[in-house]
Amino acid sequence: MPWPLILRLDECAYSLSVVQRTAYAVARDYEIKVQVQDQQITLLVTPCANSINTIPPSSEAVQERVLQALNDFALRERIQQETAGLRELLIRAALTGCSS
């Protein structure tokens, strides 16, 4: 497989924070260089020299793993945004209960 694997992402679909978390999550096996330009994020994925994988995976397997991590972190971010008000309300109620 020719390296690096290049993935182009729309910044509307994946925030930079999600991309950075994904890069960290797969850092044991892959190095990901992140480039941001206009509304597009480009990932350059290469295997780590010290990876425990002795047989390099196919480009499809690498792309699947990265996309799975991207979608996972994007969903987590969306859930966090949508439940922020509820979390604040629960924290406020808990703190109010502690002071009485």
Summary of the structure (lengths in Angstrom):
residues: 100
radius of gyration: 18.3
end to end distance: 64.5
largest distance: 64.6
contacts: 241
relative contact order: 0.18
helix: 50%
strand: 22%
